[in-house]
């Protein structure tokens, strides 16, 4: 992910909420100064803006692992632990965690020069 990707994606999803590019670029600059990757900056902005606007944002285990600086296995362990606690308390775990079957992974082989028209 690049800085341009972060700007384009955030503006596409949040411009209608009054997010302007100047504010966004300052937020990105702050993340850069803290040494965050653009993927981590993007995930953090999505978390903050989703919370502020009420727009639902879904995050993959990989995104959460990078944002929190934890291995994916640890994120999964924590999700499973919290899911059990929420179920015991009678909470609807779908508010917090959702499991999606991504289906069959497809692989395409394109020979050299195969995309030339």
C-alpha positions as CSV (number, residue, x, y, z in Angstrom):
1,X,0.0,0.0,0.0
2,X,1.2,3.5,-0.8
3,X,0.4,6.9,0.5
4,X,-1.7,7.6,-2.6
5,X,-3.6,4.4,-1.9
6,X,-4.4,5.5,1.6
7,X,-5.6,8.9,0.4
8,X,-7.7,7.5,-2.4
9,X,-9.3,4.8,-0.3
10,X,-10.1,7.0,2.7
11,X,-11.4,9.8,0.5
12,X,-13.6,7.4,-1.5
13,X,-15.2,6.1,1.7
14,X,-15.2,9.1,4.0
15,X,-15.3,12.3,2.0
16,X,-19.1,12.4,2.4
17,X,-18.5,12.9,6.1
18,X,-16.5,16.1,5.6
19,X,-13.0,14.5,5.7
20,X,-10.8,16.8,3.7
21,X,-7.5,16.0,2.1
22,X,-5.5,18.4,4.2
23,X,-6.6,16.8,7.5
24,X,-5.9,13.4,5.9
25,X,-2.4,14.2,4.8
26,X,-1.6,15.6,8.3
27,X,-2.9,12.4,9.8
28,X,-0.7,10.3,7.4
29,X,2.3,12.5,8.2
30,X,1.8,11.8,11.9
31,X,1.8,8.1,11.2
32,X,4.9,8.3,9.1
33,X,6.7,10.2,11.8
34,X,5.9,7.4,14.2
35,X,7.3,4.9,11.8
36,X,4.1,3.2,10.8
37,X,3.6,1.5,7.5
38,X,1.0,2.8,5.1
39,X,-1.1,-0.3,5.8
40,X,-1.0,0.4,9.5
41,X,-1.8,4.0,9.0
42,X,-4.8,3.0,6.7
43,X,-6.1,0.5,9.3
44,X,-5.8,3.1,12.1
45,X,-7.6,5.7,10.0
46,X,-10.4,3.3,9.2
47,X,-10.8,2.3,12.9
48,X,-10.9,6.0,14.0
49,X,-13.2,7.2,11.2
50,X,-15.5,4.2,11.4
51,X,-16.0,4.8,15.1
52,X,-16.5,8.5,14.6
53,X,-19.0,8.2,11.8
54,X,-20.8,5.0,12.7
55,X,-19.7,3.4,9.4
56,X,-19.0,-0.3,9.9
57,X,-15.5,-1.3,9.1
58,X,-14.3,-4.9,9.0
59,X,-10.7,-5.9,9.5
60,X,-8.9,-9.1,8.6
61,X,-6.7,-10.9,11.1
62,X,-3.7,-9.9,9.1
63,X,-4.7,-6.2,9.3
64,X,-5.2,-6.4,13.1
65,X,-1.9,-8.2,13.6
66,X,0.0,-5.6,11.7
67,X,-1.8,-2.7,13.4
68,X,-1.3,-4.1,16.9
69,X,2.2,-5.5,16.3
70,X,1.2,-9.0,17.2
71,X,1.5,-12.3,15.3
72,X,-1.7,-13.5,13.5
73,X,-1.8,-16.6,15.8
74,X,-2.0,-14.3,18.8
75,X,-4.8,-12.3,17.3
76,X,-6.7,-15.5,16.6
77,X,-6.1,-16.8,20.1
78,X,-7.4,-13.5,21.6
79,X,-10.5,-13.5,19.3
80,X,-11.3,-17.1,20.3
81,X,-10.8,-16.2,24.0
82,X,-13.0,-13.1,23.8
83,X,-15.6,-15.0,21.7
84,X,-15.9,-17.6,24.5
85,X,-16.3,-14.9,27.2
86,X,-18.9,-13.0,25.2
87,X,-20.9,-16.2,24.6
88,X,-20.8,-17.0,28.3
89,X,-22.1,-13.5,29.0
90,X,-25.0,-14.0,26.5
91,X,-23.6,-11.4,24.1
92,X,-24.0,-11.6,20.3
93,X,-20.4,-12.2,19.1
94,X,-21.4,-11.1,15.5
95,X,-21.2,-7.5,16.8
96,X,-17.4,-8.0,17.3
97,X,-16.1,-10.9,15.3
98,X,-17.2,-12.5,12.1
99,X,-15.8,-15.6,10.4
100,X,-16.0,-15.5,6.6
101,X,-15.2,-18.5,4.4
102,X,-13.2,-17.1,1.6
103,X,-13.9,-20.1,-0.6
104,X,-11.6,-21.8,-2.9
105,X,-8.3,-20.0,-3.6
106,X,-7.7,-19.6,-7.4
107,X,-4.3,-19.4,-9.0
108,X,-3.8,-18.2,-12.6
109,X,-0.7,-18.8,-14.6
110,X,0.0,-16.1,-17.3
111,X,2.9,-16.7,-19.6
112,X,5.4,-14.0,-20.2
113,X,3.9,-11.5,-22.7
114,X,0.4,-13.0,-22.2
115,X,-1.2,-9.7,-21.2
116,X,0.0,-7.8,-24.3
117,X,-2.8,-6.9,-26.7
